[in-house]
Amino acid sequence: MKKIYPLLLDSITPESTALNGFLKDNSLEDLIDTYMGNLLGDKAFSFFQGNLPITVKLSDKSGHITVSPDDETALPRYGNWGKERMLYILSAKEDSSIWIGFKKDLTATDIYERSLSGNILETMNEIGPEEGETFYIRPGVPFRIGEGVRYVEVAQNSPCDFNIEETDQLVEALDFINLNASNPEYVAPEDCLFRMERVAITKPQTIAPDQTESFMAILNLDNQTSLKVKDLRGYTEISDETVIALDGKFPLALVPHDIQELTIAPSQEGDNPTSSFLRIYLCNIPEPPKEEDEDDECGCGHHHHHDDDCDCGHHHHHNG
């Protein structure tokens, strides 16, 4: 099997397709099935059972007032993960707004009546976003993005989004919406599943993706970022697969966990080259649950694969 390399993508979702190299036009979902922990990282692949843990999307679309549950609610109820997310503002018009959380405590009756009358937005914190700002949105906290905002959303890979301007969806979500007053958060908490860091460099920076818990996503912010793989475990010549320039057309790359060494550098020439990018990766991945030994049904703590005798008082037959 050929070794994997940084993948150019227009977004990071299971349906996203690679835009470069011999893996071009393959979906990320198929690539995970093929490369497994080599792409996601062994810990991420095991815990998330082969599913893409997070999504990264670039958008300029406004939306409804949305809220998502946490893992504890979503897993038993919907069979999916909950959703925590971060927004990074790429640009915003002077009169644009986003809304996050409620200005004052509300009751379920308050929010239900406001859904019927269509004025929930009046109860929410309104913010004039600025380029470079980040916003962390906890599960249970409603938010809305207005017109004129271009942004990056990093979120848990989950379909559990509810539009609480629709009364039926609001009723479904009422028991996990945070109805208490809350202030907008600009920094992710320490226990957040992922990190989104803005990095500015003036000279090449070498990192080792295989020393982290997961793959990384690199999102160019100024069209001046290049990625170079030093040792692709088999590739020795400079090629399109070992040097990747991120630009306005292809600003996003997924760096597989299997890559041993990656150099990120300004791609522009001059006396003072600079490069700004977002670095996104997983952290705080829980340990995968240990599977119970199906062959050990007697509770003696021994593994029984043959006709052996462990002095536990049980007779163990060979399966086959």
SETIVEX-723063 format. One line per 3 residues: their letters; for each residue x, y, z of N, C-alpha, C. Coordinates in steps of 0.001 Angstrom, whole numbers, m for minus. Atoms other than C-alpha are relative to their C-alpha. Example, Ala and Ser with C-alpha at 12.3 -4.5 7.8 and 13.67 -1.06 7.14 Angstrom:
// residues 2
AS	890,m1190,0,12300,m4500,7800,900,1200,0  m820,m1190,m60,13670,m1060,7140,m770,1090,730;
This chain:
// residues 320
MKK	840,m1199,0,0,0,0,875,1249,0  m754,m1248,27,1317,3422,m921,m200,787,1282  91,m803,m1207,2051,5770,1929,m872,1228,m256;
IYP	902,m1133,127,m425,8535,2581,764,1298,235  m647,m1307,m41,473,12235,2331,m1061,1048,337  1023,m1020,m286,m1232,15572,3170,m1016,100,m1132;
LLL	1090,m6,963,m4607,15739,1469,m597,1394,m102  718,m1251,219,m6003,18917,m62,m1498,m282,m33  1440,175,m98,m9705,19272,722,m672,1358,0;
DSI	726,m1258,m134,m12375,21929,469,m767,69,1317  565,87,m1347,m13796,20766,3807,433,m1351,553  m297,1297,m599,m13256,17926,6254,m1310,m565,534;
TPE	1213,732,m348,m16391,15791,6321,164,m1405,m570  m137,1341,581,m16891,12075,5604,m155,m15,m1518  268,m13,1442,m18126,12989,2104,1050,785,m790;
STA	m1008,m802,706,m15199,15322,1275,910,m905,m810  m880,791,854,m12986,14104,m1565,1359,660,m123  m1366,m497,162,m9231,14420,m1930,140,706,m1339;
LNG	m141,m815,1197,m8187,17031,m4479,1389,m113,m623  m1376,74,501,m4570,15984,m5068,531,m1421,63  m740,1250,m65,m2249,13063,m5769,m754,m1231,m468;
FLK	595,1234,509,m3013,9430,m6447,m1287,m365,738  1247,241,m717,m5855,9523,m3896,m1116,959,m425  977,m984,458,m7686,12266,m5792,m1342,m656,m310;
DNS	1395,407,221,m11492,11889,m5921,m466,m1108,930  441,945,m1021,m11543,9355,m3069,m612,765,1164  628,m670,m1135,m13880,10283,m233,815,m248,1264;
LED	m711,144,m1259,m12466,10814,3221,m485,m1234,760  547,1198,m646,m14765,8102,4530,679,m1257,m525  m668,1162,588,m13240,5587,2090,1469,m47,390;
LID	m1414,m38,m371,m9723,6737,2924,207,m435,1442  m92,465,m1389,m10362,6185,6630,m146,m1516,48  170,1453,47,m11584,2662,5839,1282,m683,m465;
TYM	m1222,592,544,m8333,2048,3954,1189,194,925  m1207,m328,m751,m5725,3797,6105,m192,m3,1516  355,179,m1411,m7486,3605,9496,840,894,918;
GNL	m775,m782,m953,m5179,4688,12326,1158,744,m621  m1072,m731,671,m2466,5728,9889,m462,1389,m415  549,m1303,364,m4767,8566,8859,m489,754,1238;
LGD	601,m696,m1137,m6732,9394,12020,888,24,1232  m699,258,m1253,m4247,8196,14638,m664,m1189,664  549,1238,m540,m4669,4860,16395,m1014,252,1111;
KAF	894,m248,m1131,m6266,6301,19527,m1334,567,m484  1228,m591,544,m8767,8399,17561,m792,m1039,m787  687,1012,794,m9550,5532,15196,m707,m999,906;
SFF	591,989,m898,m10179,3111,18085,m1183,572,762  1067,m533,m839,m12251,5402,20272,m1243,348,m816  1142,m411,823,m14439,6745,17451,m425,m1089,m977;
QGN	435,1188,737,m14745,3263,15934,30,210,m1515  m191,m169,1432,m13448,4263,12517,m751,1147,m619  733,m1155,520,m15606,7364,12186,838,1268,123;
LPI	m671,m1291,m65,m14297,10848,11465,m461,729,1266  428,m579,m1281,m14262,12560,14905,m549,1418,m100  400,m1404,104,m14609,16209,13856,m139,397,m1467;
TVK	112,m570,1342,m15585,18247,10828,588,1407,7  m510,m1359,200,m13995,21434,9490,m655,543,m1261  736,m551,1126,m16127,23613,7242,246,1500,m107;
LSD	m60,m1430,287,m15672,27028,5618,m1352,409,m553  1341,m378,432,m18897,28928,5127,m175,1516,73  432,m1394,m109,m20433,32340,4522,m1522,60,59;
KSG	1452,86,m33,m24012,31194,5010,m535,384,1380  699,m267,m1245,m26304,32597,7636,m894,m1193,306  791,1166,m351,m28524,30193,9501,m1092,296,996;
HIT	1036,m92,m1015,m31306,29530,11956,641,m3,1385  m480,162,m1368,m30993,29538,15731,139,m1491,255  m329,1419,m76,m29305,26211,16294,487,m362,1394;
VSP	m529,520,m1259,m28629,24137,19392,259,m1488,m171  m354,1413,83,m27020,20718,19854,159,m572,1407  m170,632,m1313,m26986,18229,22748,1455,m374,268;
DDE	m1322,528,m323,m23930,16921,24581,9,m1508,m225  m127,1432,251,m22617,13366,24295,m934,m822,877  793,784,m950,m24468,12158,27393,m1467,m62,m414;
TAL	1385,m2,487,m27809,13142,25837,m107,m653,m1372  130,424,1396,m27127,12395,22180,244,m1493,m207  m335,1404,263,m25568,8924,22410,m1162,m957,293;
PRY	1106,932,m222,m28450,7080,24111,m1270,359,m763  1262,m418,619,m31179,9145,22470,34,m118,m1524  m61,m63,1461,m29956,9481,18879,1040,m943,m606;
GNW	m1029,876,526,m27079,7039,18587,1114,737,m703  m1060,m833,574,m24748,9886,17616,667,785,1116  m669,m881,m946,m22215,12074,19373,m775,1304,115;
GKE	486,m1367,m117,m23259,15438,20709,886,918,m824  m787,m920,829,m21676,18574,19342,429,1224,798  m590,m1265,m417,m19332,21153,20756,720,557,m1212;
RML	m560,m577,1225,m17927,23615,18252,733,1296,293  m704,m1278,m21,m15606,26522,17618,m235,705,m1327  86,m830,1194,m16068,29369,15163,1222,895,m68;
YIL	m1074,m962,249,m13167,31338,13676,m501,939,m1085  525,m982,948,m14157,34553,11925,1080,368,m1020  m927,m348,1076,m12392,34940,8573,m206,1440,m446;
SAK	317,m1386,355,m14160,38205,7706,m1432,268,416  1365,m371,m378,m17266,40113,8696,m266,1425,m451  393,m1352,367,m19094,43103,7306,m274,823,1257;
EDS	95,m883,m1159,m19381,46113,9576,m1325,m140,749  1310,76,m639,m23087,45631,10245,m463,m1434,253  395,1391,m197,m23048,41827,10581,m24,m356,1483;
SIW	150,421,m1395,m23948,39982,13784,m21,m1516,112  286,1368,m401,m23864,36626,15472,m631,64,1382  701,44,m1290,m25948,35609,18482,367,m1296,703;
IGF	m412,1179,m769,m24791,33248,21239,m588,83,1406  522,88,m1355,m26691,32265,24390,m1033,1062,324  1062,m916,m414,m29388,34119,26306,523,1104,914;
KKD	m391,m1152,m809,m29082,37545,27906,m461,m131,1440  510,189,m1354,m31165,36526,30914,m617,m1391,99  598,1317,m201,m32616,33376,32441,m1399,m60,m615;
LTA	1318,226,570,m35635,31965,30624,m576,m1291,553  648,1267,m333,m38152,29259,31389,m358,m716,m1293  429,754,1179,m39290,26524,29047,m1238,635,m626;
TDI	1201,m668,523,m42611,28357,28739,373,1251,m784  m462,m1210,699,m40814,31602,27806,468,m332,m1411  m616,294,1292,m38855,30003,25010,m1030,m611,m952;
YER	1039,590,845,m41844,28010,23738,m894,1092,m586  868,m1082,484,m44028,31129,23496,737,875,m1000  m771,m820,942,m41234,33037,21780,213,m742,m1323;
SLS	m97,762,1241,m40857,30228,19265,m1271,157,m818  1274,m155,700,m44528,30506,18417,m139,1390,m615  132,m1379,489,m44292,34300,18026,1167,427,m885;
GNI	m1117,m283,902,m40954,34181,16178,955,1069,474  m918,m1048,m481,m38925,36488,18450,999,m510,1030  m1035,530,m901,m36405,34217,20202,1273,846,m66;
LET	m1267,m709,196,m33533,36234,18746,139,1202,928  m43,m1183,m867,m34448,39248,20896,544,m319,1389  m450,385,m1344,m33508,37288,24032,1479,m359,36;
MNE	m1366,528,74,m29981,36390,22826,1056,1097,m16  m1136,m921,32,m26559,38035,23176,403,264,m1440  m385,m368,1363,m25809,39919,19947,1430,525,11;
IGP	m1421,m343,74,m22154,40304,18936,316,467,m1406  m544,m418,1284,m20514,42248,16131,1348,m668,m198  m1255,761,104,m17835,39721,15065,1064,749,m797;
EEG	m1132,m602,692,m14388,40804,13907,939,m1080,m509  m954,941,580,m11809,39081,11747,1000,m468,1059  m964,572,m929,m9633,36729,13792,m582,m402,1344;
ETF	609,405,m1264,m12073,36283,16675,m408,m1473,m39  489,1363,m137,m12928,32813,17933,m1120,m38,1030  1115,175,m919,m16081,31678,19693,m184,m1488,263;
YIR	279,1377,m388,m16564,28453,21612,m1472,m111,342  1430,183,m230,m20134,27160,21636,m222,m1364,642  229,1238,m743,m20973,24596,24269,m1264,m699,m484;
PGV	1275,683,213,m23568,21894,23734,m1069,612,910  1092,m578,m766,m26915,23234,24883,m143,1498,m147  49,m1452,179,m26077,26861,24034,m458,309,m1432;
PFR	470,m320,1354,m28110,28203,21090,835,1123,m627  m744,m1048,696,m26445,30364,18444,m601,197,m1387  408,m289,1378,m27149,32006,15119,1055,872,m645;
IGE	m948,m801,774,m24847,33418,12440,m780,814,m1015  730,m886,882,m26128,36424,10540,648,165,m1357  m521,m266,1345,m25508,37738,7039,1348,717,78;
GVR	m1245,m747,145,m22094,38960,5944,1167,m511,804  m1080,580,m799,m19930,36636,8051,583,m1195,m753  m695,1159,565,m17346,34275,6565,799,m625,1137;
YVE	m533,605,m1206,m16144,31743,9088,414,m1452,m240  m358,1412,m57,m14594,28376,9849,m717,m594,1202  622,712,m1109,m16586,25927,11956,712,m1327,191;
VAQ	m557,1294,m396,m14803,23099,13753,m964,m592,1012  1029,570,m867,m17248,20716,15407,119,m1511,45  127,1444,m28,m17805,17176,16536,m836,m448,m1201;
NSP	698,540,1165,m18957,15051,13627,m1311,m621,447  1298,455,m477,m22638,14735,14467,m1100,714,m771  1134,m644,664,m25970,15401,12729,m973,645,979;
CDF	950,m446,m1034,m27569,16484,16029,m48,1523,114  255,m1443,m17,m28497,20089,15198,m1510,216,m9  1431,m284,m77,m31903,21491,16120,m246,1487,m234;
NIE	402,m1370,294,m33472,24655,14711,m1133,372,950  1023,m263,m1018,m35334,26088,17708,m969,1107,m413  1039,m866,537,m37191,28570,15540,m1171,m818,m543;
ETD	1070,926,364,m39208,25526,14469,m526,m635,1286  539,390,m1300,m41545,24689,17346,161,m1488,279  m126,1439,m248,m41445,20912,16863,1430,m378,365;
QLV	m1392,273,m349,m37637,20901,16937,353,588,1362  m213,m583,m1325,m37654,23212,19947,m501,m953,1085  555,922,m998,m39905,20784,21851,928,m1193,191;
EAL	m936,1117,m81,m37471,17969,21027,1250,370,806  m1254,m431,m609,m34577,20042,22370,m161,653,1370  232,m803,m1209,m36182,21675,25413,750,m505,1226;
DFI	m623,495,m1229,m34636,19368,27987,1520,107,1  m1450,m200,m41,m31045,20065,26906,436,1416,m384  m373,m1394,250,m31163,23758,25965,399,658,1322;
NLN	m403,m776,m1175,m29274,25926,28445,m812,1288,21  898,m1152,m75,m31993,28410,29409,509,1085,942  m575,m1002,m897,m29737,30267,31847,738,1069,m787;
ASN	m785,m1071,611,m28112,33593,31032,1452,m457,m130  m1394,396,217,m24633,33063,29567,726,1065,m796  m845,m929,750,m21789,35207,28309,688,m747,m1133;
PEY	m741,640,1091,m20188,34452,24947,1403,m396,449  m1329,505,m346,m16998,32388,25289,911,113,m1215  m944,m218,1098,m13941,33214,23218,1132,m1030,m7;
VAP	m1079,982,m125,m11634,30398,24380,m606,m1351,349  496,1343,m300,m12254,26659,24382,494,m441,1367  m440,505,m1309,m12126,24981,27810,1064,m1078,m155;
EDC	m1081,978,45,m9291,22641,28696,m477,m1387,m401  479,1343,304,m11498,19579,28327,m652,m115,m1372  547,65,1363,m12578,20422,24771,677,m1129,m770;
LFR	m530,1134,759,m12123,17492,22383,1093,407,m971  m950,m411,1032,m10087,19562,19930,608,1357,343  m629,m1311,m96,m7812,22560,19654,m23,653,m1374;
MER	m107,m785,1217,m7952,25305,17044,896,1181,334  m1004,m1000,m348,m4849,27491,17169,381,814,m1236  m498,m851,1076,m3920,30466,15019,1504,155,181;
VAI	m1460,m13,m48,m213,30346,14185,518,946,m1067  m694,m861,961,1964,32969,12512,1487,m318,71  m1426,330,33,5486,32088,11404,710,874,m1030;
TKP	m846,m737,940,8318,33918,9663,1112,m878,m569  m998,946,512,10502,30853,9040,m591,m1399,103  550,1359,m25,9939,27145,8469,m94,m559,1412;
QTI	249,642,m1286,8516,25220,11404,m221,m1485,m239  104,1440,177,8945,21476,11695,m801,m605,1149  827,659,m1002,6356,19382,13496,m48,m1490,m303;
APD	79,1452,145,5853,15666,14043,m1431,m439,275  1400,388,m218,2206,14718,13501,m154,m1309,760  170,1294,m660,2814,11165,14735,332,53,1489;
QTE	m207,m171,m1431,3738,12555,18164,m1230,598,684  1249,m516,m555,201,13938,18655,m1006,m1148,116  1016,1028,m158,m3030,12068,19408,m780,m253,m1282;
SFM	884,136,1157,m4527,12542,15965,625,634,m1236  m302,m774,1198,m4351,13871,12446,m47,1489,324  121,m1451,m119,m4043,17641,11978,m659,549,m1246;
AIL	485,m766,1146,m5857,20077,9743,743,1329,m1  m688,m1281,171,m3951,23099,8411,m835,839,m961  817,m888,826,m6029,25989,7085,746,1298,m228;
NLD	m702,m1213,367,m4212,28747,5247,m883,1229,210  747,m1238,m227,m5264,32281,6234,446,1149,m892  m511,m1135,776,m3168,34445,3908,599,m394,m1348;
NQT	m506,474,1292,m2361,32359,799,1519,m99,m48  m1459,m2,0,1270,32134,1907,577,m1175,785  m442,1144,m791,1604,28698,3465,312,m1184,m903;
SLK	m318,1225,729,3372,25631,2091,335,m1100,1003  m284,1172,m817,3688,22131,3514,1010,m859,m742  m993,877,613,6676,19890,2886,220,m1206,906;
VKD	m245,1232,m727,6979,16285,3940,1448,m401,m225  m1419,320,124,10583,15412,4693,224,m1468,m327  m181,1433,189,10341,11635,4927,m1361,m648,m21;
LRG	1343,538,144,7159,10134,3591,19,m1529,24  m83,1450,m144,8274,6591,4434,m106,m700,m1351  27,616,1317,8962,5675,849,224,998,m1112;
YTE	m234,m1034,1003,8970,8947,m1066,1355,648,264  m1315,m625,m163,12479,10292,m1641,177,1194,m914  m133,m1102,939,11952,12720,m4507,m1060,1065,278;
ISD	963,m1081,m126,10305,16114,m4386,m1079,m184,m1062  1102,190,941,6900,15788,m5982,m1204,763,501  1237,m659,m407,3374,17154,m5852,m542,m571,1301;
ETV	498,641,m1199,2785,14755,m2998,872,291,1222  m856,m316,m1142,5669,15954,m830,103,1489,271  45,m1445,m209,5362,19726,m1312,m1375,502,m428;
IAL	1362,m445,269,1905,21270,m1097,m127,1469,371  231,m1419,m268,1144,24983,m1398,m1484,213,263  1378,m353,m319,m2008,26228,280,m270,1406,m495;
DGK	298,m1308,570,m3669,29106,m1522,m1491,286,130  1397,m373,m97,m7016,30782,m1994,m937,m1049,m566  833,1030,604,m8323,27946,m4160,m19,m1269,836;
FPL	m119,1195,m836,m7067,25095,m1970,645,388,1330  m600,m504,m1239,m6607,26534,1526,128,m1024,1119  132,931,m1120,m7203,23383,3606,693,m1318,m308;
ALV	m661,1295,146,m5065,20286,4105,m195,m828,1255  22,944,m1108,m5482,17219,6279,1340,m714,24  m1310,624,m157,m2157,15939,7599,m184,m1319,743;
PHD	199,1285,m667,m2346,12194,8349,928,m190,1192  m778,244,m1206,m1091,10999,11714,1278,m769,m301  m1122,880,313,1313,8570,10035,1238,747,m478;
IQE	m1146,m757,505,3554,11338,8668,952,318,1155  m974,m136,m1085,6729,11452,10734,478,1433,190  m541,m1356,m113,7897,14973,9948,m568,880,m1097;
LTI	612,m936,937,6225,17941,8315,573,1377,239  m478,m1372,m95,7664,21365,7590,m1065,937,m548  930,m1044,425,5279,24325,7426,815,1275,m175;
APS	m859,m1144,302,6833,27359,5793,m762,1068,m755  561,m1040,880,5957,30730,4282,367,m325,m1435  m278,320,1398,5651,30198,542,404,1223,m799;
QEG	m378,m1204,715,6296,33816,m383,1500,237,104  m1410,m354,m31,9729,35209,m1145,152,1426,514  m246,m1346,m508,11321,38321,319,800,m37,1291;
DNP	m820,m89,m1205,13211,39577,3335,m755,m413,1259  783,286,m1199,10382,39125,5825,m1246,m818,m354  1174,813,348,8150,36263,4708,m806,m343,1253;
TSS	869,386,m1103,5194,35474,6923,m1048,m985,m505  1073,935,318,2550,32799,7014,m904,m117,1212  972,158,m1074,m628,32606,9071,m940,m1142,m358;
FLR	870,1139,257,m2704,29469,9424,m648,m451,1299  622,671,m1133,m5051,27591,11707,516,m1431,54  m410,1391,m232,m3785,24333,13192,m1069,m638,882;
IYL	1124,634,m675,m6570,21993,14266,345,m1466,242  m327,1381,m329,m6112,18675,16051,m819,m439,1205  742,548,m1127,m7707,16387,18626,876,m54,1244;
CNI	m653,205,m1284,m6822,16226,22296,m1067,m555,945  961,524,m987,m8442,14720,25394,m839,m1147,m546  730,1168,499,m9423,11597,23472,m71,m1034,1113;
PEP	87,1030,m1043,m10764,9125,26026,615,m1315,m475  m494,1325,352,m9269,5654,26152,m1160,m841,m536  1069,871,503,m11263,3182,24051,m422,m991,1066;
PKE	446,991,m988,m13419,874,26192,608,m1360,m302  m580,1322,182,m11850,m2519,26756,m1103,m1004,m270  987,1013,333,m13705,m5351,25138,122,m1167,972;
EDE	m3,1149,m879,m14731,m8188,27419,402,m1240,m793  m442,1237,651,m13147,m11528,26621,m1170,m960,m105  1162,853,191,m15928,m13577,25093,284,m1449,394;
DDE	m332,1373,m334,m14007,m16781,25833,24,m234,1505  m73,142,m1443,m13907,m16064,29552,m1371,266,588  1363,m140,m471,m17467,m16701,30651,m171,m490,1427;
CGC	166,593,m1319,m16739,m18316,33968,420,949,1109  m341,m988,m1007,m15414,m15224,35704,1233,m339,808  m1165,391,m787,m12188,m16885,36813,1208,850,m327;
GHH	m1107,m883,342,m9985,m14326,35073,1019,m617,m927  m921,651,927,m8269,m16825,32768,m593,8,m1407  421,77,1395,m8403,m16966,28989,m80,m1464,m415;
HHH	205,1395,333,m9812,m20255,27690,m243,m142,m1498  112,186,1444,m9140,m20932,24045,82,m1474,m392  m189,1425,316,m8436,m24695,24253,m534,m829,1162;
DDD	394,878,m1101,m9128,m27692,26439,1051,73,1095  m995,m145,m1040,m7024,m26360,29254,m677,m38,1361  518,93,m1358,m7431,m26625,32978,681,1053,853;
CDC	m585,m1084,m783,m6944,m23517,35109,m286,m143,1491  332,239,m1409,m8114,m25063,38393,m1117,890,497  1107,m835,m453,m11171,m22820,38442,m1258,m823,228;
GHH	1172,839,m233,m13514,m25760,38533,m943,m71,m1184  850,26,1188,m14955,m25209,35036,667,m819,m1087  m517,772,1130,m14575,m27396,31970,m117,853,m1256;
HHH	m43,m934,1151,m13543,m25424,28884,254,m780,m1281  m97,738,1263,m14142,m26879,25445,661,856,m1060  m594,m651,1168,m12137,m26003,22379,m1112,361,m989;
NG	1034,m430,967,m14294,m23955,19944,382,m456,m1404  m296,447,1346,m13940,m25994,16847,563,m1368,25;
